[in-house]
Amino acid sequence: MNALHYIFMVFTILILIIMVRKRDTTLVCIIGIFILGITATSSISHGVMTIFNSFIFAIVELIGTILIISVIVSMSTILGKTGISEIMISPFTKLIKTPSLAYWIIGILMMVISWFFWPSPAVALIGAVMLPVAMEVGLPALTVAMIMNLFGHGIALSGDFIIQGAPKITADAAGIYVGDLISASVPLVFVMGAVTTIAAFIILKRELKIGKLKVDDEVISAKKEDDEIKDILSLRTKNRLAILVPILFALDVGIMLIANLRGGDATALVGGTAIFILILVSLLVYRDRGLEETTRYLVTGFKFGFEIFGPVIPVAAFFYLGGEGFSAVIGDFLPETSQGIVNDLGLALANAVPLNEGVGAVTLMTVGSITGLDGSGFSGLALAGSVARLFGAAIGKGVATLAALGQIGAIWIGGGTLIPWAVIPAAAICGVDPFELTRKNFKPVLIGLVVTTIVGIFLI
């Protein structure tokens, strides 16, 4: 180990401390990149260049993820404004007769839609239609918000099996294939989801029974989306499109299974389908202005994508330097025997600390949870992957499982279940206090994290 290894380790610890204090890590990451560049090249100018080049490297690595999220949001926006998304969900409203049915139907629907559209668009889509139905059968608005958080921002986003945005970031930092990470995360995501939602359901039933939770008597006025283009398409056309959209995505899933498409290929298929749907609906709705409006919706999606990933890029840029990014950005300044900064630290740690599966699992879940404190969920994925790579090298196995544990911790905490400013979309749609929502989520999520960590120990 040399000075580069110690600098990387010190800044990793510093970034963790800053995240715990709920402060932004961008400046610290940039300083860390700068110091690594200067130390390696002994040149201030090269240190300055390293900052920009590391950002380029991170953007190149993340651009596929940014684009898929952007086009999904573009498509979801026009589906929502035209009322097509509302028709897509309407058949499920007829099935809700009791609070228990409302809990599981809304939850499963939220989870499935979030897999394809991501939770943020799904919250607006589900909340606007299902909230009045759920309240009519006795399910309070606070509970509806909790359901959308747990199933969408929790289960769906922590696995992210279809869009594969989160796994891509984590797997790259861990130095493994996306498919390997997803395979390792399936049992852990299932355990976390099952334990958390069942625990939440039991708590909900008890509080409804004793009257601690009840539907407000006041009439809640739902916020309606922009109705400017909602009535342009005929009901028959919207019904046909509401059937066509899920069929197209179901075909995508079938093609993925038959052609064994994974990672970038699977993402490209979903993204291309979303763009096709966006173009089709835009041309039908706007006719002569369809060309211009398609571009406008794409720009809206791109703004959303880069706004979400803006804070992620500096963090990813720093942690990519712990792996192959160092040679690509700075050059061959590590010792000839080096396997990358993170792997070197892992080997050194293996000789200094008696690591085992239990310590590794607890540490990765803790690291992931801490990184989620910034309310993003995504900004800590590169760190979780890097630490998993380090611990996996030290233990000699289980990199994918360790990375999956870190990802689950980061997403469940920061992706929108326990951080007040991360649950605002669901809280706003349902008209509830975000702080009260996080308090309701705390106990079932904590139970799920503990059980999932224990299961992870046996899977490493």
Beta strands, then each sheet from edge to edge (+ up, - down):
end
